Amino acid sequence: MEYQFTNDKPIYLQLMDVFKAGIISGELPEGSRLESVRDLAVAAKVNPNTMQKALSELERLGLIRTERTTGRFITDDKEKIAEMKKEIAEEEISVFLEKMKKLGFDRENVIKLIGEVK
């Protein structure tokens, strides 16, 4: 996974975004085991507490699970992954539509333009 952080939002939220993208793209396969918090933090060049916070939030969302003796795993709940994929797509589309609106395009014009793009 590639980590590139910006100053526009907290790092743990950016870490969550990286993991979400990895899950929906299949880079982090369903049911796969994650490295330790320490190893993940070293790879991302962040404080282990920051990584722990991101992983805890992902677990709260049901995207990863912890098994006491074996570690953390990506969810194997296909429905949860599909739901997250749709949610992220809707967010991205909303941002895109808002940008296009600022450029003076209405929804119908945007749809027409998309149809014309090759």
MOPAC internal coordinates of N, CA, C and O (Angstrom, degrees):
PM7 1SCF
backbone

  N    0.0000 0     0.00 0     0.00 0    0    0    0
  C    1.4460 1     0.00 0     0.00 0    1    0    0
  C    1.5185 1   108.91 1     0.00 0    2    1    0
  O    1.2310 1   121.80 1   -31.46 1    3    2    1
  N    1.3108 1   114.16 1   148.54 1    3    2    1
  C    1.4494 1   120.07 1  -179.07 1    5    3    2
  C    1.5259 1   109.71 1  -107.64 1    6    5    3
  O    1.2310 1   121.33 1   -49.02 1    7    6    5
  N    1.3146 1   115.07 1   130.98 1    7    6    5
  C    1.4547 1   120.92 1  -179.05 1    9    7    6
  C    1.5273 1   109.75 1  -113.97 1   10    9    7
  O    1.2310 1   121.00 1   -59.36 1   11   10    9
  N    1.3244 1   115.69 1   120.64 1   11   10    9
  C    1.4598 1   121.42 1   173.39 1   13   11   10
  C    1.5272 1   106.54 1  -136.54 1   14   13   11
  O    1.2310 1   121.19 1   -66.66 1   15   14   13
  N    1.3141 1   115.33 1   113.34 1   15   14   13
  C    1.4519 1   120.01 1  -174.39 1   17   15   14
  C    1.5289 1   111.65 1   -99.79 1   18   17   15
  O    1.2310 1   121.86 1   -30.91 1   19   18   17
  N    1.3315 1   114.04 1   149.09 1   19   18   17
  C    1.4589 1   121.41 1   176.32 1   21   19   18
  C    1.5325 1   108.16 1  -119.96 1   22   21   19
  O    1.2310 1   120.80 1    -5.69 1   23   22   21
  N    1.3073 1   116.08 1   174.31 1   23   22   21
  C    1.4672 1   120.77 1  -179.07 1   25   23   22
  C    1.5238 1   113.07 1   -96.38 1   26   25   23
  O    1.2310 1   120.04 1  -174.11 1   27   26   25
  N    1.3483 1   117.52 1     5.89 1   27   26   25
  C    1.4599 1   119.37 1  -173.79 1   29   27   26
  C    1.5297 1   114.61 1   -85.55 1   30   29   27
  O    1.2310 1   119.78 1   166.83 1   31   30   29
  N    1.3320 1   118.03 1   -13.17 1   31   30   29
  C    1.4635 1   119.81 1   175.34 1   33   31   30
  C    1.5195 1   109.33 1  -155.66 1   34   33   31
  O    1.2310 1   120.26 1   -18.81 1   35   34   33
  N    1.3367 1   117.10 1   161.19 1   35   34   33
  C    1.4612 1   120.44 1  -176.50 1   37   35   34
  C    1.5382 1   112.67 1   -56.35 1   38   37   35
  O    1.2310 1   121.09 1   -33.98 1   39   38   37
  N    1.3240 1   115.53 1   146.02 1   39   38   37
  C    1.4637 1   121.10 1  -176.95 1   41   39   38
  C    1.5224 1   111.59 1   -60.90 1   42   41   39
  O    1.2310 1   119.51 1   142.35 1   43   42   41
  N    1.3424 1   118.54 1   -37.65 1   43   42   41
  C    1.4588 1   118.37 1  -178.09 1   45   43   42
  C    1.5281 1   111.11 1   -63.45 1   46   45   43
  O    1.2310 1   120.15 1   146.72 1   47   46   45
  N    1.3444 1   117.31 1   -33.28 1   47   46   45
  C    1.4664 1   120.36 1   176.54 1   49   47   46
  C    1.5278 1   110.77 1   -69.57 1   50   49   47
  O    1.2310 1   120.73 1   142.78 1   51   50   49
  N    1.3219 1   116.21 1   -37.22 1   51   50   49
  C    1.4575 1   120.12 1   176.84 1   53   51   50
  C    1.5298 1   110.60 1   -66.76 1   54   53   51
  O    1.2310 1   120.72 1   141.90 1   55   54   53
  N    1.3301 1   116.22 1   -38.10 1   55   54   53
  C    1.4668 1   120.05 1   175.46 1   57   55   54
  C    1.5300 1   110.48 1   -61.95 1   58   57   55
  O    1.2310 1   120.79 1   137.61 1   59   58   57
  N    1.3102 1   116.10 1   -42.39 1   59   58   57
  C    1.4647 1   120.08 1   177.74 1   61   59   58
  C    1.5229 1   110.63 1   -59.45 1   62   61   59
  O    1.2310 1   120.57 1   137.79 1   63   62   61
  N    1.3359 1   116.51 1   -42.21 1   63   62   61
  C    1.4648 1   120.75 1   178.64 1   65   63   62
  C    1.5296 1   111.28 1   -61.49 1   66   65   63
  O    1.2310 1   120.42 1   139.56 1   67   66   65
  N    1.3309 1   116.81 1   -40.44 1   67   66   65
  C    1.4678 1   120.89 1   179.04 1   69   67   66
  C    1.5269 1   109.91 1   -62.97 1   70   69   67
  O    1.2310 1   120.63 1   134.60 1   71   70   69
  N    1.3252 1   116.41 1   -45.40 1   71   70   69
  C    1.4681 1   120.01 1   179.95 1   73   71   70
  C    1.5292 1   111.04 1   -65.92 1   74   73   71
  O    1.2310 1   120.14 1   137.75 1   75   74   73
  N    1.3233 1   117.34 1   -42.25 1   75   74   73
  C    1.4658 1   120.25 1   178.11 1   77   75   74
  C    1.5205 1   110.76 1   -59.02 1   78   77   75
  O    1.2310 1   120.81 1   134.56 1   79   78   77
  N    1.3356 1   116.05 1   -45.44 1   79   78   77
  C    1.4709 1   120.18 1   179.15 1   81   79   78
  C    1.5289 1   110.24 1   -62.19 1   82   81   79
  O    1.2310 1   120.51 1   139.52 1   83   82   81
  N    1.3117 1   116.62 1   -40.48 1   83   82   81
  C    1.4624 1   120.45 1   178.34 1   85   83   82
  C    1.5108 1   112.50 1   -64.21 1   86   85   83
  O    1.2310 1   120.57 1   143.28 1   87   86   85
  N    1.3201 1   116.51 1   -36.72 1   87   86   85
  C    1.4705 1   120.89 1  -179.93 1   89   87   86
  C    1.5206 1   110.50 1   -70.38 1   90   89   87
  O    1.2310 1   119.89 1   130.98 1   91   90   89
  N    1.3287 1   117.82 1   -49.02 1   91   90   89
  C    1.4669 1   119.00 1  -175.42 1   93   91   90
  C    1.5256 1   112.61 1   -72.57 1   94   93   91
  O    1.2310 1   120.29 1   155.07 1   95   94   93
  N    1.3407 1   117.06 1   -24.93 1   95   94   93
  C    1.4652 1   119.56 1   179.11 1   97   95   94
  C    1.5237 1   112.00 1   -83.68 1   98   97   95
  O    1.2310 1   120.77 1   164.62 1   99   98   97
  N    1.3430 1   116.13 1   -15.38 1   99   98   97
  C    1.4572 1   119.92 1  -177.36 1  101   99   98
  C    1.5172 1   113.29 1    90.88 1  102  101   99
  O    1.2310 1   120.27 1   177.62 1  103  102  101
  N    1.3263 1   117.08 1    -2.38 1  103  102  101
  C    1.4647 1   120.23 1   176.17 1  105  103  102
  C    1.5273 1   109.56 1   -59.72 1  106  105  103
  O    1.2310 1   121.02 1   144.58 1  107  106  105
  N    1.3414 1   115.66 1   -35.42 1  107  106  105
  C    1.4704 1   122.23 1   172.56 1  109  107  106
  C    1.5276 1   106.40 1  -107.88 1  110  109  107
  O    1.2310 1   119.96 1   -85.58 1  111  110  109
  N    1.3186 1   117.69 1    94.42 1  111  110  109
  C    1.4710 1   120.74 1  -174.55 1  113  111  110
  C    1.5271 1   113.53 1   -62.69 1  114  113  111
  O    1.2310 1   121.78 1   -28.86 1  115  114  113
  N    1.3199 1   114.21 1   151.14 1  115  114  113
  C    1.4634 1   121.05 1   177.33 1  117  115  114
  C    1.5252 1   109.77 1   -53.63 1  118  117  115
  O    1.2310 1   120.82 1   -46.66 1  119  118  117
  N    1.3192 1   116.03 1   133.34 1  119  118  117
  C    1.4559 1   121.58 1   176.44 1  121  119  118
  C    1.5143 1   115.17 1    77.43 1  122  121  119
  O    1.2310 1   119.93 1   179.91 1  123  122  121
  N    1.3393 1   117.73 1    -0.09 1  123  122  121
  C    1.4657 1   119.36 1  -178.21 1  125  123  122
  C    1.5233 1   110.83 1   -74.55 1  126  125  123
  O    1.2310 1   121.85 1   -29.32 1  127  126  125
  N    1.3214 1   114.07 1   150.68 1  127  126  125
  C    1.4593 1   121.52 1  -178.82 1  129  127  126
  C    1.5154 1   109.49 1   -84.93 1  130  129  127
  O    1.2310 1   120.71 1   -44.12 1  131  130  129
  N    1.3396 1   116.24 1   135.88 1  131  130  129
  C    1.4650 1   121.96 1   175.91 1  133  131  130
  C    1.5235 1   110.00 1   -87.70 1  134  133  131
  O    1.2310 1   120.79 1   -26.04 1  135  134  133
  N    1.3122 1   116.10 1   153.96 1  135  134  133
  C    1.4537 1   120.91 1   173.22 1  137  135  134
  C    1.5298 1   108.81 1   -66.48 1  138  137  135
  O    1.2310 1   120.59 1    -7.20 1  139  138  137
  N    1.3099 1   116.49 1   172.80 1  139  138  137
  C    1.4628 1   120.78 1   178.71 1  141  139  138
  C    1.5250 1   109.80 1   -66.86 1  142  141  139
  O    1.2310 1   120.92 1   -20.70 1  143  142  141
  N    1.3157 1   115.85 1   159.30 1  143  142  141
  C    1.4661 1   121.52 1   177.84 1  145  143  142
  C    1.5206 1   109.76 1   -55.59 1  146  145  143
  O    1.2310 1   120.56 1   135.76 1  147  146  145
  N    1.3028 1   116.54 1   -44.24 1  147  146  145
  C    1.4695 1   121.03 1  -178.75 1  149  147  146
  C    1.5345 1   110.92 1   -61.38 1  150  149  147
  O    1.2310 1   120.29 1   133.54 1  151  150  149
  N    1.3365 1   117.06 1   -46.46 1  151  150  149
  C    1.4673 1   120.55 1  -179.77 1  153  151  150
  C    1.5328 1   111.47 1   -65.06 1  154  153  151
  O    1.2310 1   120.59 1   138.54 1  155  154  153
  N    1.3245 1   116.47 1   -41.46 1  155  154  153
  C    1.4617 1   119.90 1   177.86 1  157  155  154
  C    1.5284 1   110.68 1   -63.55 1  158  157  155
  O    1.2310 1   120.60 1   138.91 1  159  158  157
  N    1.3305 1   116.46 1   -41.09 1  159  158  157
  C    1.4693 1   121.10 1   179.84 1  161  159  158
  C    1.5236 1   110.87 1   -64.18 1  162  161  159
  O    1.2310 1   120.34 1   138.77 1  163  162  161
  N    1.3271 1   116.96 1   -41.23 1  163  162  161
  C    1.4589 1   120.68 1   178.53 1  165  163  162
  C    1.5250 1   109.75 1   -63.33 1  166  165  163
  O    1.2310 1   120.06 1   135.21 1  167  166  165
  N    1.3325 1   117.50 1   -44.79 1  167  166  165
  C    1.4667 1   121.83 1  -179.68 1  169  167  166
  C    1.5278 1   111.22 1   -61.66 1  170  169  167
  O    1.2310 1   120.60 1   142.74 1  171  170  169
  N    1.3296 1   116.45 1   -37.26 1  171  170  169
  C    1.4684 1   121.11 1  -178.47 1  173  171  170
  C    1.5296 1   112.53 1   -87.74 1  174  173  171
  O    1.2310 1   120.89 1   170.23 1  175  174  173
  N    1.3342 1   115.90 1    -9.77 1  175  174  173
  C    1.4674 1   122.12 1  -177.10 1  177  175  174
  C    1.5281 1   111.58 1    59.49 1  178  177  175
  O    1.2310 1   121.69 1  -132.37 1  179  178  177
  N    1.3435 1   114.37 1    47.63 1  179  178  177
  C    1.4638 1   121.57 1   177.09 1  181  179  178
  C    1.5172 1   109.55 1  -128.74 1  182  181  179
  O    1.2310 1   120.94 1   -13.65 1  183  182  181
  N    1.3088 1   115.81 1   166.35 1  183  182  181
  C    1.4541 1   122.18 1   176.09 1  185  183  182
  C    1.5277 1   109.24 1   -66.47 1  186  185  183
  O    1.2310 1   119.33 1   -41.96 1  187  186  185
  N    1.3434 1   118.88 1   138.04 1  187  186  185
  C    1.4711 1   120.58 1   178.01 1  189  187  186
  C    1.5285 1   113.45 1   -55.46 1  190  189  187
  O    1.2310 1   120.17 1   147.56 1  191  190  189
  N    1.3404 1   117.28 1   -32.44 1  191  190  189
  C    1.4664 1   119.71 1   178.12 1  193  191  190
  C    1.5224 1   111.47 1   -64.95 1  194  193  191
  O    1.2310 1   120.56 1   144.03 1  195  194  193
  N    1.3210 1   116.53 1   -35.97 1  195  194  193
  C    1.4666 1   121.06 1   177.90 1  197  195  194
  C    1.5266 1   109.69 1   -66.59 1  198  197  195
  O    1.2310 1   120.56 1   135.65 1  199  198  197
  N    1.3249 1   116.53 1   -44.35 1  199  198  197
  C    1.4698 1   120.51 1   178.16 1  201  199  198
  C    1.5274 1   109.82 1   -63.08 1  202  201  199
  O    1.2310 1   120.33 1   137.38 1  203  202  201
  N    1.3209 1   116.98 1   -42.62 1  203  202  201
  C    1.4634 1   121.32 1   179.43 1  205  203  202
  C    1.5253 1   110.54 1   -59.27 1  206  205  203
  O    1.2310 1   120.45 1   137.96 1  207  206  205
  N    1.3247 1   116.75 1   -42.04 1  207  206  205
  C    1.4670 1   120.56 1   179.90 1  209  207  206
  C    1.5248 1   110.53 1   -62.96 1  210  209  207
  O    1.2310 1   120.25 1   136.13 1  211  210  209
  N    1.3318 1   117.13 1   -43.87 1  211  210  209
  C    1.4650 1   121.08 1   178.79 1  213  211  210
  C    1.5304 1   110.64 1   -61.91 1  214  213  211
  O    1.2310 1   120.47 1   134.55 1  215  214  213
  N    1.3204 1   116.71 1   -45.45 1  215  214  213
  C    1.4688 1   120.44 1  -179.23 1  217  215  214
  C    1.5223 1   111.42 1   -66.09 1  218  217  215
  O    1.2310 1   120.41 1   142.09 1  219  218  217
  N    1.3172 1   116.82 1   -37.91 1  219  218  217
  C    1.4728 1   120.38 1   177.95 1  221  219  218
  C    1.5248 1   111.02 1   -62.89 1  222  221  219
  O    1.2310 1   120.84 1   138.63 1  223  222  221
  N    1.3240 1   116.00 1   -41.37 1  223  222  221
  C    1.4623 1   119.95 1   178.14 1  225  223  222
  C    1.5287 1   111.39 1   -66.26 1  226  225  223
  O    1.2310 1   120.48 1   139.53 1  227  226  225
  N    1.3235 1   116.68 1   -40.47 1  227  226  225
  C    1.4694 1   120.36 1   177.28 1  229  227  226
  C    1.5308 1   110.57 1   -63.64 1  230  229  227
  O    1.2310 1   120.90 1   143.53 1  231  230  229
  N    1.3109 1   115.89 1   -36.47 1  231  230  229
  C    1.4649 1   119.91 1   177.27 1  233  231  230
  C    1.5300 1   110.20 1   -67.68 1  234  233  231
  O    1.2310 1   120.88 1   139.01 1  235  234  233
  N    1.3218 1   115.92 1   -40.99 1  235  234  233
  C    1.4621 1   119.98 1   177.72 1  237  235  234
  C    1.5231 1   111.11 1   -60.13 1  238  237  235
  O    1.2310 1   120.70 1   144.73 1  239  238  237
  N    1.3296 1   116.27 1   -35.27 1  239  238  237
  C    1.4678 1   121.72 1   178.75 1  241  239  238
  C    1.5276 1   112.55 1   -78.77 1  242  241  239
  O    1.2310 1   120.29 1   172.44 1  243  242  241
  N    1.3218 1   117.05 1    -7.56 1  243  242  241
  C    1.4589 1   120.82 1   179.12 1  245  243  242
  C    1.5197 1   114.59 1    83.59 1  246  245  243
  O    1.2310 1   120.46 1  -163.92 1  247  246  245
  N    1.3350 1   116.72 1    16.08 1  247  246  245
  C    1.4567 1   120.26 1  -178.11 1  249  247  246
  C    1.5214 1   112.97 1   -90.78 1  250  249  247
  O    1.2310 1   120.83 1   157.75 1  251  250  249
  N    1.3262 1   116.03 1   -22.25 1  251  250  249
  C    1.4572 1   120.56 1   171.39 1  253  251  250
  C    1.5192 1   107.65 1  -134.07 1  254  253  251
  O    1.2310 1   121.17 1   -18.65 1  255  254  253
  N    1.3191 1   115.36 1   161.35 1  255  254  253
  C    1.4621 1   120.40 1   177.61 1  257  255  254
  C    1.5187 1   108.94 1  -134.56 1  258  257  255
  O    1.2310 1   120.71 1   -28.61 1  259  258  257
  N    1.3089 1   116.24 1   151.39 1  259  258  257
  C    1.4534 1   121.65 1   178.84 1  261  259  258
  C    1.5221 1   109.10 1  -111.24 1  262  261  259
  O    1.2310 1   121.68 1   -49.18 1  263  262  261
  N    1.3244 1   114.39 1   130.82 1  263  262  261
  C    1.4542 1   120.82 1   172.76 1  265  263  262
  C    1.5195 1   106.01 1  -111.94 1  266  265  263
  O    1.2310 1   120.94 1   -56.92 1  267  266  265
  N    1.3033 1   115.81 1   123.08 1  267  266  265
  C    1.4640 1   122.44 1  -169.09 1  269  267  266
  C    1.5207 1   115.00 1   -46.23 1  270  269  267
  O    1.2310 1   119.75 1   134.44 1  271  270  269
  N    1.2801 1   118.08 1   -45.56 1  271  270  269
  C    1.4650 1   119.24 1  -173.04 1  273  271  270
  C    1.5288 1   114.34 1   -98.98 1  274  273  271
  O    1.2310 1   120.17 1   169.39 1  275  274  273
  N    1.3264 1   117.29 1   -10.61 1  275  274  273
  C    1.4658 1   118.23 1  -174.20 1  277  275  274
  C    1.5185 1   114.72 1  -119.57 1  278  277  275
  O    1.2310 1   118.99 1   168.64 1  279  278  277
  N    1.3151 1   119.52 1   -11.36 1  279  278  277
  C    1.4551 1   121.01 1   175.34 1  281  279  278
  C    1.5104 1   114.63 1   113.78 1  282  281  279
  O    1.2310 1   121.63 1    21.19 1  283  282  281
  N    1.3267 1   114.49 1  -158.81 1  283  282  281
  C    1.4680 1   121.39 1  -178.10 1  285  283  282
  C    1.5226 1   109.73 1  -104.50 1  286  285  283
  O    1.2310 1   121.82 1   -34.59 1  287  286  285
  N    1.3383 1   114.12 1   145.41 1  287  286  285
  C    1.4547 1   121.23 1  -177.71 1  289  287  286
  C    1.5211 1   110.30 1  -135.10 1  290  289  287
  O    1.2310 1   121.11 1   -32.08 1  291  290  289
  N    1.3291 1   115.48 1   147.92 1  291  290  289
  C    1.4559 1   121.55 1   172.49 1  293  291  290
  C    1.5257 1   107.56 1   -68.59 1  294  293  291
  O    1.2310 1   120.20 1   -38.51 1  295  294  293
  N    1.3104 1   117.23 1   141.49 1  295  294  293
  C    1.4540 1   120.35 1   179.16 1  297  295  294
  C    1.5256 1   110.61 1   -58.39 1  298  297  295
  O    1.2310 1   120.95 1   -29.98 1  299  298  297
  N    1.3068 1   115.79 1   150.02 1  299  298  297
  C    1.4699 1   119.76 1   173.72 1  301  299  298
  C    1.5298 1   109.39 1  -110.27 1  302  301  299
  O    1.2310 1   121.06 1  -163.56 1  303  302  301
  N    1.3386 1   115.57 1    16.44 1  303  302  301
  C    1.4597 1   122.71 1   178.44 1  305  303  302
  C    1.5278 1   109.06 1   -82.41 1  306  305  303
  O    1.2310 1   120.70 1   -82.64 1  307  306  305
  N    1.3291 1   116.26 1    97.36 1  307  306  305
  C    1.4612 1   121.89 1  -176.98 1  309  307  306
  C    1.5281 1   111.96 1   -58.80 1  310  309  307
  O    1.2310 1   120.62 1   143.43 1  311  310  309
  N    1.3221 1   116.43 1   -36.57 1  311  310  309
  C    1.4675 1   120.77 1   179.75 1  313  311  310
  C    1.5297 1   110.95 1   -64.70 1  314  313  311
  O    1.2310 1   120.37 1   138.38 1  315  314  313
  N    1.3231 1   116.89 1   -41.62 1  315  314  313
  C    1.4698 1   122.01 1   179.25 1  317  315  314
  C    1.5244 1   110.14 1   -63.91 1  318  317  315
  O    1.2310 1   120.48 1   139.02 1  319  318  317
  N    1.3340 1   116.69 1   -40.98 1  319  318  317
  C    1.4570 1   121.09 1   179.44 1  321  319  318
  C    1.5297 1   110.51 1   -67.25 1  322  321  319
  O    1.2310 1   120.28 1   137.13 1  323  322  321
  N    1.3238 1   117.08 1   -42.87 1  323  322  321
  C    1.4681 1   121.03 1   178.41 1  325  323  322
  C    1.5261 1   110.53 1   -63.17 1  326  325  323
  O    1.2310 1   120.68 1   140.25 1  327  326  325
  N    1.3211 1   116.31 1   -39.75 1  327  326  325
  C    1.4684 1   121.69 1   178.32 1  329  327  326
  C    1.5327 1   110.53 1   -62.37 1  330  329  327
  O    1.2310 1   120.87 1   136.00 1  331  330  329
  N    1.3352 1   115.95 1   -44.00 1  331  330  329
  C    1.4583 1   120.31 1   179.81 1  333  331  330
  C    1.5268 1   110.32 1   -66.40 1  334  333  331
  O    1.2310 1   120.22 1   139.38 1  335  334  333
  N    1.3159 1   117.19 1   -40.62 1  335  334  333
  C    1.4616 1   121.79 1   179.35 1  337  335  334
  C    1.5312 1   110.33 1   -59.71 1  338  337  335
  O    1.2310 1   120.78 1   135.42 1  339  338  337
  N    1.3327 1   116.12 1   -44.58 1  339  338  337
  C    1.4562 1   121.38 1   179.08 1  341  339  338
  C    1.5289 1   110.54 1   -64.99 1  342  341  339
  O    1.2310 1   120.46 1   137.14 1  343  342  341
  N    1.3079 1   116.72 1   -42.86 1  343  342  341
  C    1.4674 1   121.77 1  -179.56 1  345  343  342
  C    1.5347 1   110.85 1   -61.03 1  346  345  343
  O    1.2310 1   120.55 1   134.89 1  347  346  345
  N    1.3234 1   116.56 1   -45.11 1  347  346  345
  C    1.4638 1   120.59 1   179.83 1  349  347  346
  C    1.5234 1   109.89 1   -65.61 1  350  349  347
  O    1.2310 1   119.99 1   137.82 1  351  350  349
  N    1.3272 1   117.63 1   -42.18 1  351  350  349
  C    1.4665 1   121.37 1   178.78 1  353  351  350
  C    1.5269 1   110.35 1   -60.75 1  354  353  351
  O    1.2310 1   120.15 1   136.59 1  355  354  353
  N    1.3272 1   117.32 1   -43.41 1  355  354  353
  C    1.4633 1   121.01 1   179.50 1  357  355  354
  C    1.5274 1   111.40 1   -62.90 1  358  357  355
  O    1.2310 1   120.42 1   140.17 1  359  358  357
  N    1.3307 1   116.81 1   -39.83 1  359  358  357
  C    1.4660 1   120.59 1   177.83 1  361  359  358
  C    1.5239 1   110.50 1   -63.25 1  362  361  359
  O    1.2310 1   120.63 1   134.48 1  363  362  361
  N    1.3253 1   116.39 1   -45.52 1  363  362  361
  C    1.4674 1   120.85 1  -179.44 1  365  363  362
  C    1.5245 1   111.17 1   -64.11 1  366  365  363
  O    1.2310 1   120.40 1   139.37 1  367  366  365
  N    1.3235 1   116.85 1   -40.63 1  367  366  365
  C    1.4638 1   121.18 1   178.73 1  369  367  366
  C    1.5272 1   110.11 1   -64.94 1  370  369  367
  O    1.2310 1   120.08 1   138.79 1  371  370  369
  N    1.3168 1   117.45 1   -41.21 1  371  370  369
  C    1.4687 1   120.95 1   178.64 1  373  371  370
  C    1.5210 1   111.35 1   -61.64 1  374  373  371
  O    1.2310 1   120.55 1   136.94 1  375  374  373
  N    1.3296 1   116.56 1   -43.06 1  375  374  373
  C    1.4718 1   120.74 1   178.41 1  377  375  374
  C    1.5270 1   109.54 1   -63.05 1  378  377  375
  O    1.2310 1   120.50 1   134.97 1  379  378  377
  N    1.3416 1   116.65 1   -45.03 1  379  378  377
  C    1.4627 1   121.49 1   179.06 1  381  379  378
  C    1.5263 1   111.05 1   -60.39 1  382  381  379
  O    1.2310 1   120.40 1   133.20 1  383  382  381
  N    1.3297 1   116.84 1   -46.80 1  383  382  381
  C    1.4638 1   120.39 1  -179.28 1  385  383  382
  C    1.5224 1   111.65 1   -63.16 1  386  385  383
  O    1.2310 1   120.42 1   142.95 1  387  386  385
  N    1.3098 1   116.81 1   -37.05 1  387  386  385
  C    1.4645 1   120.58 1   178.39 1  389  387  386
  C    1.5310 1   110.14 1   -65.34 1  390  389  387
  O    1.2310 1   120.17 1   138.71 1  391  390  389
  N    1.3301 1   117.27 1   -41.29 1  391  390  389
  C    1.4681 1   120.83 1   177.51 1  393  391  390
  C    1.5225 1   110.44 1   -63.47 1  394  393  391
  O    1.2310 1   120.52 1   137.26 1  395  394  393
  N    1.3213 1   116.60 1   -42.74 1  395  394  393
  C    1.4634 1   120.59 1  -179.67 1  397  395  394
  C    1.5315 1   110.71 1   -66.15 1  398  397  395
  O    1.2310 1   120.40 1   143.56 1  399  398  397
  N    1.3244 1   116.85 1   -36.44 1  399  398  397
  C    1.4665 1   121.11 1   177.67 1  401  399  398
  C    1.5296 1   109.70 1   -61.92 1  402  401  399
  O    1.2310 1   120.64 1   139.10 1  403  402  401
  N    1.3366 1   116.38 1   -40.90 1  403  402  401
  C    1.4610 1   120.46 1   178.54 1  405  403  402
  C    1.5216 1   111.81 1   -65.13 1  406  405  403
  O    1.2310 1   120.78 1   155.08 1  407  406  405
  N    1.3321 1   116.11 1   -24.92 1  407  406  405
  C    1.4610 1   121.14 1   177.44 1  409  407  406
  C    1.5266 1   111.82 1   -85.52 1  410  409  407
  O    1.2310 1   120.56 1   177.07 1  411  410  409
  N    1.3365 1   116.53 1    -2.93 1  411  410  409
  C    1.4537 1   120.61 1   176.59 1  413  411  410
  C    1.5188 1   115.35 1    97.32 1  414  413  411
  O    1.2310 1   119.84 1  -168.85 1  415  414  413
  N    1.3224 1   117.91 1    11.15 1  415  414  413
  C    1.4644 1   121.54 1   178.93 1  417  415  414
  C    1.5227 1   110.00 1   -96.03 1  418  417  415
  O    1.2310 1   120.90 1   -42.14 1  419  418  417
  N    1.3382 1   115.88 1   137.86 1  419  418  417
  C    1.4613 1   118.39 1   171.42 1  421  419  418
  C    1.5355 1   108.08 1   -93.54 1  422  421  419
  O    1.2310 1   121.11 1    -5.71 1  423  422  421
  N    1.3073 1   115.48 1   174.29 1  423  422  421
  C    1.4661 1   121.78 1  -175.22 1  425  423  422
  C    1.5294 1   111.94 1   -56.24 1  426  425  423
  O    1.2310 1   120.44 1   136.13 1  427  426  425
  N    1.3270 1   116.77 1   -43.87 1  427  426  425
  C    1.4666 1   120.95 1  -178.72 1  429  427  426
  C    1.5231 1   111.26 1   -63.13 1  430  429  427
  O    1.2310 1   120.35 1   138.61 1  431  430  429
  N    1.3429 1   116.94 1   -41.39 1  431  430  429
  C    1.4609 1   120.42 1   177.76 1  433  431  430
  C    1.5312 1   111.41 1   -63.27 1  434  433  431
  O    1.2310 1   120.82 1   140.35 1  435  434  433
  N    1.3218 1   116.03 1   -39.65 1  435  434  433
  C    1.4678 1   120.77 1   179.82 1  437  435  434
  C    1.5228 1   110.14 1   -64.07 1  438  437  435
  O    1.2310 1   120.51 1   134.73 1  439  438  437
  N    1.3240 1   116.64 1   -45.27 1  439  438  437
  C    1.4626 1   120.77 1   179.41 1  441  439  438
  C    1.5248 1   110.39 1   -61.51 1  442  441  439
  O    1.2310 1   120.65 1   138.17 1  443  442  441
  N    1.3210 1   116.36 1   -41.83 1  443  442  441
  C    1.4632 1   120.96 1   178.27 1  445  443  442
  C    1.5268 1   110.65 1   -62.70 1  446  445  443
  O    1.2310 1   120.43 1   134.58 1  447  446  445
  N    1.3286 1   116.79 1   -45.42 1  447  446  445
  C    1.4607 1   121.04 1   178.99 1  449  447  446
  C    1.5270 1   111.75 1   -61.27 1  450  449  447
  O    1.2310 1   120.45 1   137.90 1  451  450  449
  N    1.2977 1   116.74 1   -42.10 1  451  450  449
  C    1.4696 1   120.79 1   179.42 1  453  451  450
  C    1.5171 1   109.71 1   -60.85 1  454  453  451
  O    1.2310 1   120.45 1   139.01 1  455  454  453
  N    1.3112 1   116.75 1   -40.99 1  455  454  453
  C    1.4667 1   121.20 1   178.61 1  457  455  454
  C    1.5220 1   112.96 1   -64.34 1  458  457  455
  O    1.2310 1   120.36 1   153.33 1  459  458  457
  N    1.3208 1   116.91 1   -26.67 1  459  458  457
  C    1.4565 1   121.89 1  -178.57 1  461  459  458
  C    1.5256 1   113.07 1   -85.89 1  462  461  459
  O    1.2310 1   120.43 1   160.75 1  463  462  461
  N    1.3274 1   116.79 1   -19.25 1  463  462  461
  C    1.4662 1   120.77 1  -178.66 1  465  463  462
  C    1.5254 1   109.50 1   -70.99 1  466  465  463
  O    1.2310 1   121.48 1   -45.45 1  467  466  465
  N    1.3326 1   114.78 1   134.55 1  467  466  465
  C    1.4723 1   119.68 1  -178.38 1  469  467  466
  C    1.4960 1   111.17 1  -102.70 1  470  469  467
  O    1.2310 1   120.10 1   180.00 1  471  470  469

